[in-house]
Amino acid sequence: MTTVASLSGRHILLVEDDFIIALDQAAMLEEAGARVVGPAPTVAAALDLVARSEHLDGAVLDVNLRGETSYPVADALRTRSVPFVFLTGYDPSIIAADYADAPVCEKPLDLQRVARGIFG
């Protein structure tokens, strides 16, 4: 069974547009031992981090980023075979059909669900 401990030492990209929420999520991930890459508040910033990061073990993607969706980031991660979870404060049914196979976690961040979603 995947536990929060599976986050320890892992490089996790965090994509979240709300500054306060991003700080809280980053702190939670770091307390679990993760090495947070980001947080990135926009699609452009997230894509830049993906391109510049040699190693990513997983990612947590807020679905809605200032009126944009994080789907381009998900596509870039898929290209690199980096597992990710979508995180949303909305109903999970808003996820586009192209991403129906991606794990979805509802806000607030639950590290157990995130770890299970990323690492199985």
C-alpha distances in whole Angstrom, upper triangle without the diagonal:
4,6,10,11,10,13,15,18,17,20,20,22,23,26,27,31,31,32,31,28,27,28,26,23,23,24,20,19,21,20,16,18,18,22,23,25,27,27,30,31,33,32,35,33,30,31,33,30,28,31,32,28,28,24,22,18,17,19,20,23,25,26,30,32,35,36,34,31,28,28,30,28,25,27,28,24,24,27,25,22,20,17,18,17,20,21,24,26,27,26,24,26,28,26,28,28,28,24,23,20,19,16,18,18,20,22,22,19,16,14,10,11,13,10,8,12,12,10,8
4,7,8,7,9,12,15,14,17,16,19,20,22,24,27,28,29,28,24,24,24,22,19,20,20,17,15,17,17,13,15,15,18,19,21,24,24,26,28,29,29,31,30,26,28,29,26,25,28,28,25,25,21,18,15,14,16,16,19,22,23,27,28,32,33,31,28,25,25,27,24,22,25,25,21,21,24,22,19,17,14,15,14,18,18,21,24,25,25,22,25,26,24,26,26,26,22,21,19,17,14,16,15,18,20,19,16,13,11,8,9,10,7,5,9,9,7,6
4,5,6,8,10,13,13,16,15,18,19,22,23,26,26,27,26,23,22,22,20,17,18,18,14,13,15,14,10,12,13,16,18,20,23,22,25,27,29,29,31,29,26,28,29,26,25,28,28,25,25,21,19,15,15,16,16,19,21,24,27,28,31,33,31,28,26,26,28,25,23,26,26,22,23,26,24,21,19,16,16,15,18,18,21,23,25,25,23,26,27,25,28,28,28,24,23,21,19,16,17,15,18,18,18,14,11,8,6,9,9,6,7,10,11,9,9
4,5,6,8,11,11,14,13,16,16,19,20,24,24,24,22,19,19,19,16,14,14,14,11,9,11,10,7,9,10,13,14,18,20,19,22,24,26,27,29,27,24,26,27,24,23,27,26,23,24,20,17,14,13,14,14,18,19,22,25,26,29,31,29,27,24,25,27,24,22,25,25,22,23,26,23,21,18,16,15,14,17,16,20,21,24,24,22,26,27,25,28,28,28,24,24,22,19,16,17,15,17,17,16,12,9,6,5,8,8,6,8,11,11,10,11
4,5,5,9,10,13,13,17,18,21,22,26,26,26,24,22,21,20,18,16,16,15,12,10,11,10,7,8,9,13,15,18,20,21,24,26,28,29,30,28,25,27,28,24,24,27,26,23,23,19,17,14,14,16,16,20,22,25,28,28,32,34,32,29,26,28,29,25,24,27,26,23,24,26,24,22,19,17,17,17,20,20,23,25,27,28,26,29,30,28,30,31,30,27,27,24,22,19,20,18,20,20,19,16,13,10,9,12,11,8,11,14,13,11,13
4,5,8,8,11,11,15,16,20,22,25,26,26,25,22,21,21,19,16,16,16,14,11,12,12,9,9,9,12,14,17,19,20,22,25,27,27,28,26,23,25,26,22,21,24,24,20,20,16,14,11,11,13,15,18,21,23,27,27,31,32,30,28,24,25,26,23,21,24,23,19,21,23,20,18,15,14,14,15,18,18,22,24,27,27,24,28,28,26,28,29,28,24,24,21,19,17,18,17,20,20,20,16,14,10,9,12,10,7,9,11,10,8,10
4,6,5,8,8,12,13,16,18,22,22,22,22,19,17,17,16,13,12,13,11,8,9,10,6,6,5,9,10,13,16,16,19,22,24,24,25,23,20,22,23,19,18,22,21,18,18,14,12,9,9,11,12,16,18,21,24,24,27,29,28,25,22,23,24,20,19,22,21,18,19,22,19,17,14,13,13,13,16,16,20,22,25,26,23,27,27,25,27,28,27,23,24,21,18,16,17,16,18,18,18,14,12,9,9,11,9,6,10,11,9,9,12
4,5,9,10,14,15,19,21,24,24,23,23,21,19,18,17,15,13,13,12,9,8,9,6,4,5,8,11,14,17,17,21,23,26,26,27,24,22,24,24,20,20,23,22,18,18,15,13,11,12,14,15,19,21,24,27,27,30,32,30,28,25,26,27,23,22,25,24,20,22,24,21,20,17,16,16,17,20,20,23,25,28,29,27,30,31,28,31,32,30,27,28,25,22,20,21,20,22,21,20,17,15,11,12,15,13,10,13,15,13,12,15
4,7,9,13,15,19,21,24,25,24,24,22,19,19,19,16,14,14,14,10,9,11,9,6,5,6,10,12,15,17,20,23,25,25,26,23,20,22,22,18,18,21,19,15,15,12,11,9,11,14,16,19,22,25,27,27,30,32,30,28,25,26,26,22,22,24,22,19,21,23,19,19,16,16,16,18,21,21,25,27,30,31,29,32,32,29,31,32,31,27,28,26,23,21,23,22,24,23,23,19,18,14,16,18,15,13,16,17,14,13,17
4,6,10,12,16,18,22,23,22,23,21,18,18,18,15,13,14,13,10,10,12,10,8,5,6,8,10,13,15,17,21,22,22,23,20,18,19,19,16,15,18,17,13,13,9,8,6,8,10,12,16,19,22,24,24,27,29,27,25,21,22,22,19,18,20,19,15,18,19,16,15,12,12,13,15,18,18,22,25,27,28,26,29,29,26,28,29,27,24,25,23,19,18,20,19,22,21,21,17,17,13,15,16,13,11,14,14,11,11,14
4,7,10,13,16,19,21,20,21,19,16,16,17,14,12,14,14,10,10,13,12,10,6,5,6,6,10,12,14,18,19,19,19,17,14,16,16,12,11,14,13,9,10,7,5,5,7,8,11,14,17,20,22,21,25,27,24,22,19,20,20,16,16,18,16,13,16,17,14,14,11,11,12,14,17,17,21,24,26,28,25,28,27,25,26,28,25,22,24,22,19,18,19,19,21,21,21,17,17,14,16,17,14,12,15,15,12,12,16
4,6,10,13,16,18,17,18,16,13,14,15,11,9,12,12,8,10,13,11,10,7,6,5,6,9,10,12,15,16,16,17,15,12,14,15,11,11,14,14,11,12,9,6,6,5,5,7,10,13,16,19,18,21,23,21,19,16,17,17,13,13,16,15,12,14,16,14,14,10,10,9,11,13,14,17,20,22,24,22,25,24,21,23,25,23,20,21,20,16,15,16,15,18,17,17,14,15,12,14,14,11,10,14,13,10,11,15
4,7,10,13,15,15,17,15,11,13,14,11,10,13,13,10,12,15,14,14,10,9,6,5,6,7,8,11,13,12,14,11,8,10,11,8,8,12,12,9,12,10,7,8,6,4,6,8,11,14,16,15,18,20,18,16,12,14,14,10,11,14,12,10,13,15,13,13,10,10,9,10,12,12,16,19,21,23,21,23,22,19,21,23,21,18,21,19,16,15,16,15,17,17,17,14,16,14,17,16,12,13,16,14,11,14,17
4,6,10,12,12,13,11,8,10,11,8,7,11,11,9,11,14,14,14,11,10,7,6,6,5,6,9,11,11,13,11,8,11,13,10,11,14,14,13,15,14,11,11,9,6,5,6,8,12,13,12,15,18,16,14,11,14,14,11,12,15,14,12,15,18,16,16,13,12,10,10,10,10,13,15,18,20,19,22,20,18,20,23,21,18,20,20,16,15,14,14,15,14,14,11,14,13,16,15,12,13,16,14,12,15,18
4,7,10,11,13,11,8,11,12,10,10,14,14,13,15,18,18,18,15,14,10,9,7,5,5,6,7,8,11,9,6,10,12,10,11,14,15,14,17,16,13,14,11,8,6,5,6,9,10,8,12,14,12,11,8,11,12,9,11,14,13,12,15,17,17,17,14,14,11,11,10,9,11,14,16,18,17,20,18,16,18,21,19,17,19,19,16,15,14,14,14,13,14,12,15,15,18,17,13,16,18,16,14,18,20
4,6,7,10,7,6,9,11,9,10,13,14,13,15,18,18,19,16,16,12,12,9,6,6,5,8,10,12,11,9,13,14,13,14,18,18,17,21,20,17,18,15,11,8,7,5,8,8,7,10,12,12,11,9,13,14,12,13,17,16,16,19,21,20,21,18,17,13,12,11,9,10,11,14,17,17,19,17,16,18,22,21,18,20,21,17,17,15,14,13,11,12,11,15,15,19,17,14,17,20,17,17,20,22
4,6,9,8,7,10,12,11,12,15,17,16,18,21,22,22,20,19,15,14,11,8,7,4,6,9,12,10,10,14,15,15,16,19,20,20,23,22,20,21,18,14,12,10,8,10,8,5,7,10,10,11,10,14,15,14,16,19,18,18,21,23,23,24,21,20,17,16,13,12,12,12,15,18,18,20,18,17,19,23,23,20,23,24,20,20,17,16,15,13,14,14,18,19,22,21,18,21,23,21,20,24,26
4,6,5,6,9,10,10,12,14,15,16,18,20,21,22,20,20,16,16,13,10,10,7,10,13,15,14,14,17,18,18,19,22,23,22,26,25,22,23,20,17,14,12,10,12,10,8,9,12,13,14,14,18,19,17,19,22,22,21,24,26,26,27,23,22,19,17,15,13,12,12,15,18,19,21,19,19,22,25,25,23,25,26,22,21,18,17,15,12,13,13,17,18,22,21,18,22,24,22,22,25,27
4,6,5,6,9,10,10,12,14,15,16,18,20,21,19,18,15,15,11,9,9,8,11,15,16,14,14,18,18,17,20,22,22,22,25,24,22,23,21,17,15,14,12,15,14,11,12,15,16,17,16,20,21,19,21,24,23,23,26,28,27,28,24,24,20,19,18,15,15,15,18,22,22,25,23,23,25,28,28,26,28,28,25,23,21,19,18,15,14,14,18,19,22,22,20,22,25,23,23,26,28
4,5,5,6,9,10,11,13,14,15,17,19,20,19,19,15,16,13,11,13,11,15,18,20,17,17,21,22,20,22,25,25,24,27,26,23,24,22,18,16,16,14,17,16,14,14,18,19,19,19,22,24,21,23,26,26,25,28,30,29,29,26,25,21,20,18,15,15,15,18,21,22,25,24,24,27,30,30,27,29,29,26,24,21,19,17,14,12,13,16,17,21,21,19,22,24,23,23,26,28
4,5,5,6,8,10,11,12,14,15,17,19,17,17,14,15,13,10,12,11,14,17,19,17,16,20,21,19,21,24,24,23,26,24,21,22,19,16,13,13,11,14,13,13,14,17,18,17,16,20,21,19,20,24,24,22,25,28,27,27,23,22,18,16,15,12,12,11,15,18,19,22,20,21,24,27,27,24,25,26,22,20,17,15,13,10,9,9,13,14,18,17,16,18,21,20,20,23,25
4,5,5,6,8,10,10,12,14,15,16,14,14,11,11,9,6,9,8,12,14,16,14,13,17,17,15,17,21,20,19,22,21,18,19,16,13,11,11,10,13,13,12,14,17,17,16,15,18,19,17,18,22,21,20,23,25,24,24,20,20,16,15,14,12,13,13,17,20,20,23,21,21,23,26,26,23,25,25,21,19,17,15,15,12,11,10,14,14,18,17,15,17,20,19,18,21,24
4,6,5,6,9,10,10,12,14,15,14,14,11,12,10,8,11,11,15,18,19,16,16,19,19,17,19,22,21,20,23,22,19,20,18,15,13,14,14,17,17,15,17,20,20,20,19,22,23,20,21,25,24,22,25,28,26,26,23,22,19,18,17,15,16,16,20,23,23,26,25,24,27,30,29,26,28,28,24,22,20,18,17,14,13,12,15,15,18,19,17,18,22,21,20,23,25
4,5,5,6,9,10,11,13,14,14,14,12,14,13,11,14,14,17,20,22,19,18,22,22,20,21,25,24,22,25,23,20,20,18,16,13,15,14,17,18,17,18,22,22,21,20,23,24,21,22,26,25,23,26,29,27,27,23,22,19,17,17,14,15,15,19,22,22,25,24,24,27,30,29,26,27,27,23,21,19,16,15,12,10,9,12,12,16,16,15,17,20,19,19,22,24
4,5,5,6,9,10,11,13,11,12,10,12,11,9,12,13,16,18,20,17,16,19,20,17,19,22,22,20,22,20,17,17,14,12,10,11,11,15,16,15,18,20,20,19,17,20,21,18,19,22,22,20,23,25,24,23,19,18,15,14,14,11,13,14,17,20,19,23,22,21,24,27,26,23,24,24,20,18,16,13,13,10,9,7,9,9,13,13,11,13,16,16,15,18,20
4,5,5,6,9,10,11,9,9,6,9,8,7,11,13,16,18,19,16,15,18,18,15,17,20,19,17,20,18,15,15,14,12,10,12,13,17,18,17,19,22,21,20,18,21,22,18,19,22,21,19,22,24,23,22,19,18,15,15,15,14,16,17,20,23,22,26,24,23,26,28,28,24,26,25,21,19,18,16,16,14,13,10,12,11,15,16,13,14,18,17,16,18,21
4,5,5,6,9,10,9,10,9,12,12,11,14,16,19,21,23,20,18,22,22,19,20,24,22,20,22,20,18,18,16,15,14,16,16,20,21,20,22,25,25,24,21,24,25,22,23,26,25,23,26,28,26,26,22,21,18,18,18,16,18,19,23,25,24,28,27,26,29,32,31,27,29,28,24,22,21,18,18,15,13,11,13,11,15,16,14,15,19,19,18,20,22
4,5,5,6,9,9,11,10,13,14,13,16,17,21,22,24,21,19,23,23,20,21,25,24,21,23,21,18,17,15,14,12,15,16,19,21,20,23,25,25,24,21,24,25,22,22,26,25,22,25,27,25,24,21,19,17,16,17,14,17,18,21,23,22,26,26,25,28,30,29,26,27,26,22,19,18,15,16,13,11,9,9,8,11,13,11,12,16,16,16,17,19
4,5,5,7,5,8,7,10,12,11,15,17,19,21,22,20,17,20,21,17,18,22,21,18,20,17,14,13,12,11,10,13,15,18,20,20,23,25,24,22,20,22,23,20,20,23,22,19,22,24,22,21,17,16,14,14,15,14,17,18,22,23,22,26,25,24,26,28,28,24,25,24,20,18,17,15,16,14,13,10,10,7,11,12,10,10,14,14,13,14,17
4,5,5,5,6,7,10,12,12,16,18,21,22,24,20,19,22,21,18,19,22,21,18,19,17,15,14,14,14,13,16,18,21,23,22,25,28,27,25,22,25,25,22,22,25,24,21,24,26,23,23,19,18,17,17,19,17,20,22,25,27,26,29,29,27,30,32,31,27,28,27,23,21,21,19,20,18,16,13,13,11,14,16,13,13,17,18,16,17,20
4,5,7,10,10,14,15,15,19,21,24,26,27,24,22,25,25,22,23,26,24,22,23,20,18,17,16,16,16,19,20,24,25,25,27,30,29,28,25,28,28,25,25,28,27,24,27,29,26,26,22,21,19,19,21,19,22,23,26,28,27,30,30,29,32,34,33,29,30,29,25,22,22,19,20,18,16,13,13,10,13,16,14,13,17,18,17,18,20
4,6,9,11,14,16,16,20,22,25,25,27,24,22,25,25,21,22,25,24,21,22,19,16,14,14,15,14,18,19,23,25,25,28,30,29,27,24,26,27,24,23,27,26,22,25,27,24,23,20,18,17,17,19,18,21,22,25,27,25,29,29,27,30,32,31,27,28,26,23,20,20,17,19,18,16,13,12,8,10,13,12,10,14,15,14,14,17
4,7,9,13,15,16,19,22,25,25,27,24,21,24,24,20,20,23,22,19,19,16,15,13,14,15,15,19,21,24,26,26,29,31,30,28,25,27,27,24,23,26,25,22,24,26,23,22,19,18,17,18,20,20,23,25,28,29,28,31,31,29,31,33,32,28,29,27,24,22,22,20,22,20,19,16,15,11,13,16,14,12,16,17,15,15,18
4,6,9,12,13,16,19,21,22,23,20,18,20,20,16,17,20,18,15,16,13,11,10,10,11,12,15,18,21,23,23,26,28,27,25,21,23,24,20,20,23,21,18,21,22,20,19,15,15,14,15,18,17,21,23,26,27,25,29,28,26,28,30,28,25,26,24,21,19,20,18,20,19,18,14,14,11,13,15,12,11,14,15,13,13,16
4,6,10,11,14,17,20,20,21,18,16,18,17,14,14,17,15,12,13,11,10,10,11,11,13,16,18,21,23,22,25,27,26,24,21,23,23,19,19,22,20,17,20,22,19,19,15,15,15,16,18,18,22,24,27,29,27,30,29,27,29,31,29,26,27,26,22,21,21,20,22,21,20,16,17,14,16,18,15,14,17,17,15,15,19
4,6,7,10,14,16,17,18,14,13,15,15,11,12,16,14,12,14,12,10,10,10,9,10,13,15,18,20,18,21,24,22,21,18,20,20,16,17,20,18,16,19,20,18,18,15,15,14,15,16,16,19,21,24,26,24,28,26,24,26,28,27,24,26,24,21,19,19,18,20,18,17,14,16,13,16,17,14,14,17,17,14,16,19
4,6,8,12,14,14,14,11,9,12,11,8,9,12,10,8,11,10,8,10,10,9,10,12,14,17,19,17,20,22,20,19,16,18,17,14,15,18,15,13,17,18,16,17,13,14,13,15,16,16,19,22,24,26,25,27,26,24,25,27,25,23,25,24,20,20,20,19,21,20,19,16,18,16,19,19,15,16,19,18,15,17,21
3,5,8,11,12,12,9,8,11,10,7,10,13,11,10,14,13,11,13,12,10,11,11,13,16,16,14,16,19,18,17,14,17,16,13,15,18,16,15,18,19,18,19,16,16,14,15,16,15,18,20,23,25,24,27,25,23,24,27,25,23,25,25,21,20,20,19,20,18,18,16,18,17,20,20,17,18,21,19,17,20,23
4,6,9,11,12,9,8,12,12,9,12,15,14,13,16,16,13,15,13,10,10,10,11,14,14,12,14,17,16,16,13,16,16,13,15,18,16,15,19,21,19,20,17,17,14,15,14,14,16,17,20,23,22,25,23,21,23,26,25,22,24,24,20,20,19,18,18,16,16,14,17,16,20,19,16,17,21,19,17,20,23
4,6,8,8,5,5,9,9,8,10,13,13,13,16,16,14,16,14,11,10,9,10,12,12,10,12,15,13,13,11,14,13,11,13,16,14,14,18,19,18,20,17,17,15,15,14,14,15,17,20,22,21,24,21,20,21,24,23,21,23,23,20,20,19,18,19,17,18,16,19,19,22,21,18,19,22,20,18,21,24
4,7,9,7,7,11,11,11,13,16,16,16,20,20,18,19,17,14,12,10,9,11,10,7,8,11,11,11,10,14,14,12,15,17,16,16,20,21,21,22,19,19,16,16,14,14,14,16,18,21,20,23,20,19,20,24,23,21,23,24,21,21,19,18,18,16,17,16,20,20,23,22,19,21,24,21,20,24,26
4,5,5,6,9,10,11,12,14,15,16,20,20,18,20,18,14,13,10,10,11,9,6,7,10,8,9,8,12,11,10,13,15,14,15,18,19,20,21,19,19,16,17,15,14,15,17,18,21,20,22,19,18,19,22,21,19,22,23,20,21,19,19,19,18,19,19,22,22,25,24,20,23,25,22,21,24,27
4,6,5,6,9,10,10,12,14,15,19,19,17,19,16,13,13,10,10,10,10,7,9,10,7,8,6,9,7,7,10,11,11,12,15,16,17,18,17,17,15,15,14,15,15,18,19,21,20,21,18,16,16,20,18,17,20,21,18,19,18,19,20,19,21,20,23,23,25,23,20,23,24,21,20,23,25
4,5,5,6,9,10,11,12,14,18,19,17,20,18,15,16,13,14,14,13,10,12,13,10,11,10,12,9,9,12,13,12,14,17,17,17,20,18,19,17,18,17,18,19,21,22,25,24,25,22,20,20,23,21,20,23,24,21,22,22,23,23,23,24,23,26,26,28,27,23,25,27,24,22,26,28
4,6,5,6,9,10,11,12,16,17,15,18,17,14,14,12,13,15,14,11,12,15,12,13,11,13,12,10,13,15,13,14,17,17,17,19,17,19,17,18,17,17,19,21,23,25,24,26,23,21,22,25,23,21,24,25,22,22,22,22,23,22,22,21,24,23,26,25,22,23,26,23,21,24,27
4,5,5,6,9,10,10,14,14,12,15,13,10,11,9,11,12,13,10,13,15,12,12,9,11,9,7,10,12,10,10,14,14,14,16,14,15,13,14,14,15,17,19,21,23,22,23,21,19,19,22,20,18,21,21,18,19,18,19,20,19,20,19,21,21,23,22,18,20,22,20,18,21,23
4,5,5,6,9,10,13,14,13,15,14,12,13,12,14,14,15,13,15,16,13,12,10,11,8,6,9,10,7,9,12,12,12,15,13,15,14,16,16,17,19,22,23,25,23,25,22,19,19,22,19,18,21,21,18,20,20,21,23,22,24,22,24,23,26,24,21,22,24,21,19,22,24
4,5,5,6,8,12,13,13,16,16,14,16,14,16,17,18,15,17,19,16,16,13,14,12,10,13,13,10,12,15,15,14,17,15,18,17,19,19,20,22,25,26,28,26,28,25,23,23,25,23,21,25,25,22,23,23,24,25,25,26,24,26,25,28,26,23,24,26,24,21,24,27
4,5,5,6,9,10,10,13,13,11,13,13,15,17,18,15,18,20,17,17,13,15,13,10,13,14,11,11,15,14,13,15,13,15,15,17,17,18,21,24,25,28,26,28,25,23,23,26,23,21,24,24,21,21,22,22,24,23,24,21,23,22,25,24,20,21,23,21,18,21,24
4,6,5,8,9,8,11,11,10,12,12,15,16,18,16,19,20,17,16,13,13,11,8,10,11,7,7,11,11,9,12,10,13,12,15,16,18,20,24,25,27,24,26,24,21,21,23,20,19,22,21,18,19,20,21,23,23,24,21,23,22,24,23,19,20,22,19,16,19,22
4,6,8,10,10,14,14,14,16,16,19,20,21,19,21,22,19,18,15,15,12,10,13,12,9,10,13,11,10,13,12,15,16,19,19,21,24,27,28,30,28,29,27,24,24,25,22,21,25,24,21,23,24,25,27,27,28,25,27,25,28,26,23,23,25,23,20,22,25
4,6,9,10,14,15,15,17,17,20,22,23,20,23,24,21,21,18,18,16,13,16,16,12,12,16,14,12,16,14,17,17,20,21,23,25,28,30,32,30,32,30,27,27,29,26,24,27,26,24,25,26,26,28,28,28,26,27,25,28,27,23,24,26,24,21,22,26
4,5,7,10,12,12,15,16,19,21,23,21,23,25,22,21,18,18,16,13,15,15,12,11,14,14,11,13,12,15,15,18,20,21,24,27,29,31,29,31,29,26,26,28,25,23,26,25,22,23,24,24,26,26,26,23,25,23,25,24,21,20,23,21,18,19,23
4,7,10,12,14,17,19,22,24,26,24,27,28,25,24,20,21,19,16,17,17,13,12,15,14,10,13,12,15,16,20,22,24,27,30,32,33,31,33,31,28,28,29,26,24,27,25,23,24,25,26,29,28,29,26,27,24,26,26,22,21,23,22,18,19,23
4,7,9,11,15,17,20,22,25,23,27,28,25,23,20,20,19,15,16,16,13,11,14,13,10,11,9,12,14,17,20,21,25,28,30,31,28,31,30,26,27,28,25,23,25,23,20,21,23,23,26,26,26,23,24,21,22,22,19,18,20,19,15,15,19
4,6,8,11,13,17,19,22,21,24,26,23,21,17,17,16,13,13,14,12,9,12,12,9,10,7,9,10,13,16,18,21,24,26,28,25,27,26,23,24,25,22,20,22,20,17,17,19,20,22,22,23,19,20,17,19,19,15,14,17,15,12,13,16
4,7,11,13,17,19,22,22,25,27,24,21,18,18,18,14,14,15,14,10,12,13,10,9,6,7,9,12,15,17,21,24,26,26,24,26,26,22,24,24,22,19,21,18,16,15,17,18,21,21,22,18,18,15,16,16,13,11,13,12,9,9,13
4,7,10,14,15,19,19,22,24,21,18,15,15,15,12,11,13,12,9,10,13,11,9,5,5,5,8,11,13,17,20,22,23,20,22,22,19,20,21,19,16,18,16,12,12,14,14,17,18,18,15,15,13,14,13,10,9,11,10,6,8,11
4,6,10,12,15,15,19,20,17,15,11,12,13,10,9,12,11,8,11,13,12,11,7,7,4,6,8,10,14,17,19,20,17,20,19,16,18,20,18,15,17,15,12,11,12,12,15,15,16,13,14,12,14,13,9,10,12,10,7,10,13
4,7,9,12,13,16,18,16,13,10,12,14,10,10,13,13,11,13,16,15,14,11,9,6,5,6,7,10,13,15,17,15,18,17,14,17,19,18,14,16,15,11,10,10,9,11,11,12,9,11,10,13,11,8,10,12,10,8,12,14
4,6,9,9,13,14,12,9,7,9,11,8,8,12,12,11,13,16,15,15,12,11,7,6,5,6,8,12,13,15,13,16,14,12,14,16,15,12,14,15,11,11,9,10,11,11,13,11,13,14,16,14,11,13,15,12,11,15,17
4,6,7,10,11,10,8,7,10,12,10,10,14,15,14,16,19,19,19,16,14,11,9,6,5,6,9,10,13,12,14,12,11,14,17,16,13,15,16,13,12,10,10,10,9,11,10,13,14,17,15,12,15,17,14,14,18,19
4,6,10,10,8,5,5,8,11,10,10,13,15,14,15,18,19,19,17,15,12,10,6,6,6,9,9,11,10,12,9,8,10,13,13,11,13,15,12,12,9,10,10,11,13,13,16,17,19,16,14,18,18,15,16,19,20
4,6,6,6,5,6,9,12,12,12,15,17,17,18,21,22,22,20,19,15,13,10,9,7,9,9,12,12,13,10,10,12,16,16,14,16,18,15,16,13,13,13,12,14,15,18,20,22,19,17,21,22,19,19,23,24
4,5,5,6,7,10,11,11,13,15,16,17,19,21,22,22,20,19,16,15,12,11,10,12,13,16,15,17,14,13,15,19,18,17,19,21,18,18,16,16,15,14,16,16,20,21,23,21,19,22,23,20,20,24,26
4,6,8,10,13,14,14,16,18,19,20,22,24,25,26,24,23,20,19,15,14,13,13,14,17,18,19,16,16,17,21,21,20,22,24,21,22,19,19,18,16,18,19,22,24,27,25,22,26,27,24,24,28,29
4,7,10,12,13,14,16,18,19,20,22,24,25,26,24,24,20,19,16,15,13,14,14,16,17,17,14,14,15,19,19,18,20,23,21,21,19,19,18,18,20,21,24,26,28,25,23,27,28,25,25,29,30
4,7,9,10,11,13,14,15,17,19,20,22,23,21,21,18,17,14,14,13,15,14,17,16,17,13,13,13,17,16,16,18,20,18,19,17,19,18,18,20,20,23,25,27,24,22,25,26,23,23,26,28
4,5,8,9,10,11,13,14,16,18,19,20,18,17,14,14,11,11,11,13,13,14,13,14,11,9,10,13,13,12,15,17,14,16,14,16,16,16,18,18,21,22,24,21,19,22,23,19,19,23,24
4,6,5,6,9,10,11,12,15,16,16,15,14,11,11,9,10,11,14,14,16,14,15,12,10,11,14,13,11,14,15,13,14,13,14,15,16,18,17,19,20,22,19,17,19,20,17,16,20,21
4,5,5,6,9,10,10,12,14,15,14,13,11,11,9,12,13,16,16,16,14,15,12,9,9,11,9,8,12,13,11,13,13,15,17,18,20,19,21,22,23,20,18,20,21,17,16,20,21
4,5,5,6,9,10,11,13,14,13,14,13,14,12,15,16,19,19,20,18,18,16,13,12,14,12,11,15,16,14,16,16,19,20,21,23,22,24,24,25,23,20,22,23,19,18,21,23
4,5,5,6,9,10,11,12,11,11,10,11,11,13,15,18,19,20,18,19,17,14,14,16,13,12,15,16,13,15,15,17,19,19,21,19,21,21,23,20,17,19,20,17,15,18,20
4,5,5,6,9,10,10,9,9,7,9,9,12,14,18,18,19,16,17,15,12,12,13,11,9,12,12,9,12,12,15,17,18,20,18,20,19,21,18,15,17,18,14,13,16,17
4,5,5,6,9,10,10,11,10,12,12,16,18,21,21,21,19,19,17,14,13,13,10,9,13,13,11,14,15,18,21,22,24,22,24,23,24,22,19,20,20,17,15,18,19
4,5,5,7,9,9,11,11,14,14,17,19,23,23,24,21,22,20,17,16,17,14,13,17,16,14,16,18,20,22,23,25,23,24,23,25,22,19,20,21,18,16,18,20
4,5,5,6,5,7,8,11,12,15,18,22,22,23,20,21,20,17,16,17,14,12,15,14,12,14,15,18,20,21,23,20,21,20,21,19,16,17,18,15,12,14,17
4,5,5,6,7,9,12,13,17,19,23,23,23,20,21,20,16,15,15,12,11,14,12,10,13,15,18,21,23,24,22,23,22,22,20,17,17,18,15,12,14,16
4,6,8,10,12,15,16,20,22,26,26,27,23,24,23,19,18,18,14,14,17,15,14,17,19,22,25,26,28,25,26,25,25,23,21,21,21,18,16,17,19
4,5,9,11,15,17,20,23,27,27,28,25,26,25,21,20,21,17,16,19,17,15,17,20,22,25,26,27,24,25,23,24,22,19,19,20,17,14,15,18
4,6,9,13,15,19,22,26,26,26,23,24,23,20,19,19,16,14,17,14,13,15,17,20,23,25,26,23,23,21,21,20,17,16,17,14,11,12,14
4,7,10,13,16,19,23,24,24,21,23,22,19,19,19,17,14,16,14,12,13,15,17,20,21,23,20,20,18,19,17,14,13,14,12,9,10,13
4,7,10,13,17,20,21,21,18,20,20,16,17,18,15,12,14,11,9,9,12,14,17,19,20,17,17,15,15,14,11,10,11,8,5,7,10
4,7,10,13,17,18,18,15,17,17,14,15,16,14,11,13,11,7,7,9,11,14,15,16,14,14,13,14,12,9,10,10,7,5,9,11
4,6,10,13,14,15,12,14,14,11,14,15,14,10,11,10,6,5,6,7,10,12,13,11,11,11,12,9,7,9,9,6,6,10,11
4,7,10,11,12,9,12,11,9,11,13,13,9,11,11,7,6,5,6,8,10,12,11,12,13,14,11,9,12,12,9,10,14,14
4,7,9,10,9,12,11,10,13,16,16,13,13,14,11,9,6,5,6,6,8,8,10,11,13,10,9,12,13,10,12,15,16
4,5,7,7,10,9,9,13,16,17,14,14,15,13,11,8,7,5,6,8,9,12,14,16,13,12,16,16,14,15,19,19
4,7,8,11,10,12,15,18,20,17,17,19,16,14,11,9,6,5,7,10,12,15,17,15,14,18,19,17,18,22,22
4,6,8,7,10,13,16,18,16,15,18,16,14,11,10,7,8,11,13,15,18,19,17,16,20,20,18,20,23,23
4,5,6,9,12,14,17,15,13,16,15,13,10,10,8,10,13,15,16,19,20,16,17,20,20,17,20,23,22
4,5,6,10,11,14,11,10,12,11,10,7,8,7,10,13,14,15,17,18,14,14,18,17,14,17,20,19
4,5,8,9,12,11,9,12,12,12,9,11,11,14,17,18,19,21,21,17,18,21,20,17,19,22,21
4,6,9,11,10,10,13,12,13,10,12,12,14,17,18,19,22,22,19,18,22,21,18,20,23,23
4,6,8,7,7,10,9,10,8,11,12,14,17,17,19,20,21,17,17,20,19,15,17,20,20
4,5,6,7,10,10,12,12,15,16,18,21,21,22,24,24,20,19,22,21,18,19,22,22
4,5,5,8,10,13,13,16,17,20,23,23,24,25,25,21,21,23,21,18,19,22,21
4,6,8,9,12,13,17,19,21,24,23,24,25,25,21,20,22,21,17,18,21,20
4,5,5,9,10,13,15,18,21,20,20,21,21,18,16,18,17,14,14,17,17
4,6,8,9,13,15,18,21,20,20,21,21,17,16,18,17,13,15,17,16
4,7,9,13,16,19,21,20,19,20,19,15,15,16,14,11,12,14,13
4,6,10,13,16,18,16,16,17,16,13,12,13,12,8,9,12,12
4,7,10,13,15,13,13,13,13,9,9,11,9,5,8,10,10
4,7,10,12,11,11,13,13,9,9,12,11,8,10,13,13
4,7,8,7,8,10,10,7,7,10,10,8,11,14,13
4,6,7,8,11,12,9,10,13,13,12,14,17,17
3,5,8,11,13,11,11,14,15,14,16,19,19
4,6,10,12,11,11,14,15,15,16,19,20
4,6,9,8,8,11,13,12,13,16,17
4,6,5,6,9,10,11,12,14,15
4,5,5,6,8,10,10,12,13
4,5,5,6,9,10,10,11
4,5,5,6,9,10,10
4,5,5,6,8,9
4,5,5,6,7
4,6,5,5
4,6,6
4,6
4
